[in-house]
Amino acid sequence: MSGIGYIELLRRNSPFRRLFAFNEISFIGDWFTVIALFIMAGQATDNSPLAIAGVLAARSFSLALATPFTGMLADRYSRKGLMVGANVASFVVLVVVLGFDLLESLTSVYALAVVMVAARAMFDPAEYAYLPNICDEQELLTANALTSGGWSVALGVGSAIGGLTISLYGIETALWIDTATFAVAALGIMTLPSGGPDTSERKAARLGVVLGEMTAGWRHILESPPLRRVVFAKGLWASGGGAQVFLLIIIGMEAGFGDMAAGIGILFMVRGFGSGFGPVAGRPLMESPRLRPYLIGLSVGVSGLFYIAVSAVEWTDFILVLVFLAHAASGLNWVLSTTFLQERTADEWRGRVAGTDHFGITLMMGVSALAAGLIMQYELLGLREVIALTGMVQITLGLVWIALASPHERKMLDQPLQSG
């Protein structure tokens, strides 16, 4: 898994460089809308924890339902075309919503969250499957680390600027900015090479064929232990991470980092910069033969440990450091599991494996966020107790991974050495 450096990859691989740049533009705009959705849900319900958690749950459950299907699309149709189509669809939706002033109730907020995430469900598996079409094996880990880091920087920059924009100019302005970023990204991605999949033996898209291809993808994963172990690895983090993302919003309201929009923006900025820093700085850890079999479980457990620290300390600026480090650890889990799956999956299955991977993390994020919202809404536990609980869940599941999956990962690593 050793590879080239970040600057070298950007310099020599023009398609990846362009994909990375236009994704950054789109991803930054995404967070203008996400922050706006959280704020609108709070405004519509006097800051009900359950209503705010509902935005994250609606996004997560919609993604979970859609990605097995959209993953199949990425194995049938142009991955570049799907990425362009997703950005165009998002552009059109926001223009219609803003042009007809359709955001007047909590229901409309949830509806926008679901529709926007449907486009994201089409984009993510296509990009995931497309990346190995434009990057060779030597470049793949570096490309995934840069992609994750770029998404995270976009989260940080978009959240911070988005929160500030909403505070100064209002929600509508923030949404128009996001609209423009989708248009720019769609035009830019059109310039990329086509890149996969092989459609020479593709059958007509009848219902039976589509369902059969989806089922075949799940069967392929279940029959392959190296895929089966890793495909739900992100879900280990999301078991507590979905709640943690929601709880950052509640912390942002209480910790005194400014008004609601600014407080949320600052904490999401730190989350983003942390999850980007972890994979970029931690690439030597991911390349280490000694650590690699254990790193998925370790990263989940370390993330939980830092959130337990968040629950225990006074909420000064120091919690920004703890949130940064927690999400740096989670970023390692994301990049390493993604790279494992891409390396272990033939191109014809890659979209469906991506869809299942996204299904696992989004389903667990929705369940986790909704559970935390219910606990907070009905005051079953205090905020600090819920934060600590999410960390304990992650530590437990990280240890389970190390106990059950890491020995098999160790054997996989040793096999080439033994055969040599």
C-alpha positions as CSV (number, residue, x, y, z in Angstrom):
1,M,0.0,0.0,0.0
2,S,3.0,2.3,-0.2
3,G,2.5,5.0,-2.8
4,I,3.5,8.4,-4.2
5,G,3.3,11.7,-2.4
6,Y,0.4,14.1,-2.4
7,I,2.0,16.8,-4.5
8,E,3.4,14.3,-7.0
9,L,-0.1,12.8,-7.5
10,L,-1.7,16.2,-8.1
11,R,1.1,17.1,-10.5
12,R,1.1,14.0,-12.6
13,N,-2.5,12.9,-12.6
14,S,-4.6,15.5,-14.4
15,P,-8.0,13.8,-14.2
16,F,-7.6,13.3,-10.4
17,R,-6.5,16.9,-10.0
18,R,-9.5,18.2,-11.8
19,L,-11.9,15.9,-10.0
20,F,-10.4,16.9,-6.7
21,A,-10.7,20.6,-7.4
22,F,-14.3,20.6,-8.6
23,N,-15.3,18.3,-5.8
24,E,-13.9,20.8,-3.3
25,I,-16.0,23.6,-4.8
26,S,-19.2,21.5,-4.5
27,F,-18.4,20.1,-1.1
28,I,-17.8,23.6,0.4
29,G,-21.2,24.6,-0.9
30,D,-22.9,21.5,0.6
31,W,-22.1,22.7,4.1
32,F,-23.8,26.0,3.5
33,T,-27.0,24.1,2.9
34,V,-26.5,21.5,5.7
35,I,-25.9,24.2,8.4
36,A,-29.0,26.0,7.0
37,L,-31.1,22.9,7.4
38,F,-30.1,22.4,11.0
39,I,-30.9,26.0,11.8
40,M,-34.2,26.0,10.0
41,A,-35.3,22.9,11.8
42,G,-34.4,24.6,15.1
43,Q,-36.2,27.8,14.2
44,A,-39.4,25.8,13.3
45,T,-39.5,24.0,16.6
46,D,-38.0,26.2,19.3
47,N,-34.7,24.3,19.0
48,S,-36.2,20.8,19.6
49,P,-33.3,18.3,19.9
50,L,-35.4,15.7,18.1
51,A,-36.3,18.0,15.2
52,I,-32.7,18.9,14.7
53,A,-31.6,15.3,15.0
54,G,-34.3,14.5,12.5
55,V,-32.5,16.4,9.7
56,L,-29.5,14.2,10.1
57,A,-31.7,11.1,10.4
58,A,-33.7,12.0,7.3
59,R,-30.4,12.5,5.3
60,S,-28.9,9.3,6.7
61,F,-31.9,7.0,6.2
62,S,-32.5,8.3,2.7
63,L,-28.9,7.6,1.8
64,A,-29.1,4.2,3.3
65,L,-32.2,3.3,1.2
66,A,-30.8,4.8,-2.0
67,T,-27.2,3.7,-2.1
68,P,-27.7,0.0,-2.8
69,F,-29.6,1.0,-5.9
70,T,-27.3,3.8,-6.9
71,G,-24.3,1.6,-6.3
72,M,-25.7,-0.8,-8.9
73,L,-26.1,2.2,-11.3
74,A,-22.4,2.9,-11.0
75,D,-21.7,-0.6,-12.3
76,R,-24.1,-0.1,-15.3
77,Y,-23.7,3.4,-16.5
78,S,-21.1,6.1,-17.0
79,R,-19.7,7.0,-13.6
80,K,-18.7,10.4,-14.9
81,G,-22.3,10.9,-16.2
82,L,-23.8,10.0,-12.9
83,M,-21.5,12.5,-11.1
84,V,-22.5,15.3,-13.5
85,G,-26.2,14.3,-13.2
86,A,-26.1,14.5,-9.4
87,N,-24.7,18.0,-9.5
88,V,-27.2,19.2,-12.1
89,A,-30.1,17.7,-10.1
90,S,-28.9,19.5,-7.0
91,F,-28.7,22.7,-8.9
92,V,-32.2,22.4,-10.3
93,V,-33.7,21.5,-6.9
94,L,-32.2,24.5,-5.1
95,V,-33.2,26.9,-7.9
96,V,-36.8,25.6,-7.7
97,V,-36.9,25.7,-3.9
98,L,-35.5,29.3,-3.7
99,G,-37.4,30.5,-6.8
100,F,-40.8,29.4,-5.4
101,D,-40.0,30.1,-1.7
102,L,-40.8,26.5,-0.6
103,L,-39.1,26.5,2.8
104,E,-41.8,27.5,5.2
105,S,-42.2,24.5,7.5
106,L,-40.3,21.7,9.2
107,T,-41.8,19.3,6.7
108,S,-40.4,21.3,3.8
109,V,-37.0,21.3,5.5
110,Y,-37.0,17.5,5.8
111,A,-38.2,17.2,2.2
112,L,-35.2,19.4,1.0
113,A,-32.8,17.3,3.1
114,V,-34.1,14.1,1.5
115,V,-34.1,15.4,-2.1
116,M,-30.6,16.8,-1.8
117,V,-29.3,13.6,-0.3
118,A,-30.8,11.6,-3.1
119,A,-28.5,13.4,-5.5
120,R,-25.6,12.7,-3.1
121,A,-26.6,9.0,-3.1
122,M,-26.0,9.0,-6.9
123,F,-22.7,10.9,-6.7
124,D,-20.9,9.0,-3.9
125,P,-20.8,5.4,-5.2
126,A,-20.0,6.7,-8.7
127,E,-17.0,8.7,-7.5
128,Y,-15.9,5.8,-5.3
129,A,-16.0,3.4,-8.2
130,Y,-14.5,6.0,-10.6
131,L,-11.4,6.7,-8.6
132,P,-9.6,3.4,-9.4
133,N,-10.4,4.1,-13.1
134,I,-8.2,7.1,-13.1
135,C,-5.6,6.1,-10.4
136,D,-3.3,3.1,-10.4
137,E,-2.6,0.9,-7.4
138,Q,0.4,3.0,-6.4
139,E,-1.7,6.1,-6.4
140,L,-4.8,4.8,-4.7
141,L,-4.1,5.2,-1.0
142,T,-2.7,8.7,-1.6
143,A,-5.7,9.6,-3.7
144,N,-8.2,8.3,-1.0
145,A,-6.3,10.2,1.7
146,L,-6.4,13.4,-0.4
147,T,-10.0,12.9,-1.3
148,S,-11.0,12.4,2.3
149,G,-8.8,15.3,3.4
150,G,-10.3,17.5,0.7
151,W,-13.9,16.6,1.8
152,S,-12.9,17.3,5.4
153,V,-11.3,20.7,4.6
154,A,-14.4,21.5,2.6
155,L,-16.5,20.6,5.6
156,G,-14.4,22.8,7.8
157,V,-14.3,25.8,5.4
158,G,-17.9,25.4,4.2
159,S,-19.2,25.1,7.8
160,A,-17.3,28.1,9.1
161,I,-18.0,30.4,6.1
162,G,-21.5,29.0,5.8
163,G,-22.3,29.7,9.5
164,L,-20.8,33.2,9.2
165,T,-22.8,33.8,5.9
166,I,-26.0,32.8,7.6
167,S,-25.3,35.0,10.6
168,L,-24.6,38.0,8.4
169,Y,-26.7,37.6,5.3
170,G,-29.3,35.0,6.1
171,I,-30.2,31.5,5.0
172,E,-31.4,32.3,1.5
173,T,-28.0,33.8,0.5
174,A,-26.2,30.7,1.8
175,L,-28.5,28.5,-0.4
176,W,-27.9,30.6,-3.5
177,I,-24.1,30.2,-3.0
178,D,-24.5,26.4,-2.8
179,T,-26.6,26.5,-6.0
180,A,-23.7,28.2,-7.8
181,T,-21.2,25.6,-6.6
182,F,-23.2,22.8,-8.1
183,A,-23.2,24.5,-11.5
184,V,-19.5,25.0,-11.4
185,A,-18.9,21.4,-10.3
186,A,-21.1,19.9,-13.0
187,L,-19.3,21.9,-15.8
188,G,-15.9,20.9,-14.4
189,I,-16.6,17.2,-14.1
190,M,-17.8,17.2,-17.8
191,T,-14.2,17.7,-18.7
192,L,-13.0,14.4,-17.2
193,P,-12.4,11.2,-19.1
194,S,-15.2,8.7,-19.2
195,G,-13.7,5.9,-17.1
196,G,-15.7,2.6,-16.5
197,P,-17.7,0.5,-16.3
198,D,-17.5,-2.1,-19.0
199,T,-21.0,-2.1,-20.6
200,S,-20.3,-4.6,-23.4
201,E,-22.4,-7.3,-21.8
202,R,-24.9,-5.1,-20.0
203,K,-28.5,-6.4,-20.1
204,A,-31.5,-4.1,-20.5
205,A,-32.5,-2.4,-17.2
206,R,-35.7,-4.4,-16.5
207,L,-36.9,-4.6,-12.9
208,G,-35.9,-8.3,-12.6
209,V,-32.4,-7.6,-14.0
210,V,-31.9,-4.6,-11.7
211,L,-32.9,-6.6,-8.6
212,G,-30.8,-9.5,-9.7
213,E,-27.7,-7.3,-10.1
214,M,-28.2,-5.8,-6.7
215,T,-28.7,-9.2,-5.1
216,A,-25.6,-10.5,-6.9
217,G,-23.6,-7.7,-5.4
218,W,-24.7,-8.6,-1.9
219,R,-24.0,-12.2,-2.5
220,H,-20.5,-11.4,-3.8
221,I,-19.8,-9.5,-0.6
222,L,-21.1,-12.2,1.7
223,E,-19.1,-14.9,-0.1
224,S,-15.9,-12.9,0.1
225,P,-14.6,-12.6,3.7
226,P,-12.0,-9.9,2.9
227,L,-14.9,-7.7,1.6
228,R,-17.4,-8.8,4.3
229,R,-15.1,-7.8,7.1
230,V,-14.4,-4.3,5.8
231,V,-17.7,-3.3,4.1
232,F,-19.3,-2.3,7.4
233,A,-16.1,-0.9,9.0
234,K,-17.3,2.7,8.7
235,G,-20.5,1.7,10.5
236,L,-18.5,0.9,13.6
237,W,-17.6,4.6,13.9
238,A,-21.1,5.7,12.8
239,S,-22.7,3.7,15.7
240,G,-21.6,6.6,17.9
241,G,-20.6,9.1,15.2
242,G,-24.1,9.9,14.0
243,A,-25.1,10.9,17.5
244,Q,-21.8,12.8,17.9
245,V,-22.4,14.9,14.8
246,F,-25.9,15.8,16.1
247,L,-24.5,16.5,19.6
248,L,-22.0,18.9,18.1
249,I,-25.0,21.1,17.1
250,I,-26.3,21.0,20.7
251,I,-22.8,21.8,22.1
252,G,-22.6,24.7,19.6
253,M,-25.7,26.2,21.1
254,E,-24.4,25.9,24.7
255,A,-20.6,26.3,24.6
256,G,-20.6,30.1,23.9
257,F,-18.7,30.1,20.5
258,G,-21.1,32.8,19.2
259,D,-24.7,32.7,18.0
260,M,-26.3,29.4,16.9
261,A,-25.0,29.5,13.3
262,A,-21.5,30.6,14.3
263,G,-21.2,28.0,17.1
264,I,-22.3,25.1,14.9
265,G,-20.0,26.4,12.1
266,I,-17.0,26.5,14.4
267,L,-17.5,23.0,15.8
268,F,-18.2,21.5,12.3
269,M,-15.1,23.4,11.0
270,V,-12.9,21.7,13.7
271,R,-14.6,18.3,12.9
272,G,-13.8,18.8,9.2
273,F,-10.2,19.8,9.7
274,G,-9.6,16.9,12.1
275,S,-11.0,14.3,9.8
276,G,-8.9,15.7,6.9
277,F,-5.7,15.9,9.0
278,G,-5.9,12.4,10.3
279,P,-5.6,10.5,7.0
280,V,-3.0,13.0,5.5
281,A,-0.7,13.0,8.6
282,G,-1.4,9.3,9.4
283,R,-0.6,7.8,6.0
284,P,2.6,6.2,7.4
285,L,0.4,4.5,10.0
286,M,-1.9,3.1,7.2
287,E,1.2,1.9,5.3
288,S,2.7,0.1,8.3
289,P,2.4,-3.7,8.0
290,R,2.5,-3.9,11.8
291,L,-0.4,-1.5,12.4
292,R,-2.6,-2.0,9.3
293,P,-4.5,-5.1,10.5
294,Y,-5.5,-3.3,13.7
295,L,-5.9,0.3,12.6
296,I,-9.6,0.2,11.7
297,G,-10.5,-0.9,15.2
298,L,-8.0,1.3,16.9
299,S,-9.1,4.4,15.1
300,V,-12.8,3.8,16.1
301,G,-11.8,3.3,19.8
302,V,-9.5,6.3,19.9
303,S,-12.3,8.5,18.4
304,G,-14.6,7.3,21.2
305,L,-12.0,8.0,23.8
306,F,-11.6,11.6,22.8
307,Y,-15.4,12.1,22.9
308,I,-15.5,10.7,26.4
309,A,-12.9,13.4,27.2
310,V,-15.3,16.0,25.6
311,S,-18.0,14.9,28.0
312,A,-15.7,15.2,31.0
313,V,-14.0,18.6,30.6
314,E,-15.2,22.2,30.9
315,W,-16.4,23.5,27.5
316,T,-13.7,26.0,26.8
317,D,-11.7,26.3,23.6
318,F,-10.0,23.1,24.7
319,I,-12.9,20.9,23.5
320,L,-12.1,22.1,20.0
321,V,-8.8,20.2,20.3
322,L,-10.5,17.1,21.5
323,V,-13.1,17.2,18.7
324,F,-10.3,17.7,16.2
325,L,-8.4,14.7,17.5
326,A,-11.5,12.5,17.6
327,H,-12.3,13.1,14.0
328,A,-8.7,12.8,13.0
329,A,-8.9,9.2,14.2
330,S,-12.3,8.6,12.4
331,G,-10.7,9.8,9.2
332,L,-8.1,7.0,9.4
333,N,-11.0,4.5,9.6
334,W,-12.7,6.0,6.6
335,V,-9.6,6.1,4.3
336,L,-8.2,2.8,5.2
337,S,-11.5,0.9,4.8
338,T,-12.2,2.6,1.5
339,T,-8.8,1.7,0.1
340,F,-9.1,-1.9,1.3
341,L,-12.5,-2.3,-0.5
342,Q,-11.2,-0.6,-3.7
343,E,-8.2,-2.8,-3.8
344,R,-10.1,-6.0,-3.1
345,T,-13.0,-5.4,-5.5
346,A,-13.0,-6.1,-9.3
347,D,-14.2,-3.1,-11.4
348,E,-17.5,-4.9,-12.3
349,W,-18.5,-5.0,-8.6
350,R,-17.1,-1.8,-7.4
351,G,-20.2,0.3,-7.5
352,R,-22.3,-2.2,-5.6
353,V,-19.7,-2.6,-3.0
354,A,-19.6,1.1,-2.7
355,G,-23.3,1.2,-2.3
356,T,-23.2,-1.4,0.5
357,D,-20.4,0.5,2.2
358,H,-22.4,3.7,2.2
359,F,-25.5,1.8,3.3
360,G,-23.8,0.6,6.4
361,I,-22.4,4.0,7.5
362,T,-25.6,6.0,6.7
363,L,-27.9,3.6,8.3
364,M,-25.9,3.6,11.5
365,M,-25.6,7.3,11.5
366,G,-29.3,7.7,11.2
367,V,-30.0,5.2,14.0
368,S,-27.4,6.8,16.2
369,A,-28.5,10.4,15.6
370,L,-32.2,9.5,16.1
371,A,-31.5,7.6,19.3
372,A,-29.6,10.5,20.7
373,G,-32.3,12.9,19.7
374,L,-35.0,10.8,21.5
375,I,-32.8,10.6,24.6
376,M,-32.3,14.4,24.6
377,Q,-35.9,15.2,23.8
378,Y,-37.3,13.1,26.7
379,E,-34.4,14.0,29.0
380,L,-33.5,10.4,29.7
381,L,-29.9,11.4,30.0
382,G,-28.0,14.7,30.2
383,L,-26.0,16.0,27.3
384,R,-22.7,15.0,28.8
385,E,-23.9,11.5,29.6
386,V,-25.1,11.0,26.0
387,I,-21.7,12.2,24.7
388,A,-19.9,9.7,27.0
389,L,-22.2,6.9,26.0
390,T,-21.4,7.4,22.3
391,G,-17.7,7.2,23.0
392,M,-18.2,4.0,25.0
393,V,-20.1,2.4,22.1
394,Q,-17.2,3.2,19.8
395,I,-14.6,1.9,22.1
396,T,-16.5,-1.4,22.5
397,L,-17.0,-1.9,18.8
398,G,-13.4,-1.0,18.1
399,L,-12.2,-3.7,20.5
400,V,-14.6,-6.2,18.9
401,W,-13.0,-5.4,15.5
402,I,-9.5,-6.0,16.9
403,A,-10.6,-9.3,18.6
404,L,-12.6,-10.8,15.7
405,A,-11.4,-9.2,12.4
406,S,-7.8,-8.2,13.0
407,P,-6.4,-11.8,13.2
408,H,-7.8,-12.4,9.7
409,E,-6.4,-9.2,8.4
410,R,-3.0,-10.2,9.8
411,K,-3.2,-13.6,8.0
412,M,-4.0,-11.8,4.7
413,L,-0.9,-9.6,5.2
414,D,1.3,-12.6,6.0
415,Q,0.2,-14.8,3.0
416,P,2.2,-13.0,0.3
417,L,5.2,-13.0,2.6
418,Q,4.9,-16.7,3.2
419,S,4.4,-17.5,-0.4
420,G,7.5,-15.5,-1.3
